[in-house]
């Protein structure tokens, strides 16, 4: 399943400037590298609920949904942010997290994994 997402990121990296005819920017190579590094770390449980798509500002969005929660990860070149919306109403927003801090990445993965159960 990881190969499917890695291939999808490769496809998205080929999108040209203004590919949507409304000014979308191409996905930067650094964003693609960060996204691939994240995909490799995600569990199969997260991957089976994951949808990835480009954002107009040249970043990638990863969307993970379950009956209990909805998470969106904003994959940027030097940082990532994520929103975790829980059915219970206890929503969490984390912004400006560092790709260089394993703690930030592991905390995000753990929170999303926990929200799926």
Buried (B, 14 or more C-beta within 10 A) or exposed (E): EEEEBBEBBEEBBEBEEEBEEEEBBBBBEEBBBBBBEBBEEBEEBBBEBBEBEBBEEBBBBBEBBBEEBBBBBBBBBEBBBBBBBBEEEEEEEBEEBEBEEEEBBEBBBEBBBEBBE
